[in-house]
Amino acid sequence: MTGCWNCGKPINANNFHRQDTCESCKRDTHACKNCEHYDTAYNNMCRESSADRVVEKEKANFCDYFKPSGRAGGSAKSADALKAAADALFKKK
């Protein structure tokens, strides 16, 4: 089962249509960040080379290559928590 890219809550397999949203956080489910092809290391952040470019990765789109990812998803760590971790890692002695 795929988890929401934003909150990590499980999403039913039937809830990935163009206008579907996560029941928990109300974010779009048919979005690049919920797709198995989404990868920030690739051009346009997509491993599918034939897919059209999608600028807003968190918004619903019409991509024909969309497949729900198997990733747990979720932004469990807030920006503040990530910054604190980076500061701790690179703190001056």
Secondary structure, DSSP 8 states (H G I E B T S, - for coil): -EE-TTT--EE-TT--STT-B-TTT--BSSBGGGBTTB-TTSGGGBS-TTS---S-TTSB---TT--B--S-----S-HHHHHHHHHHHT---
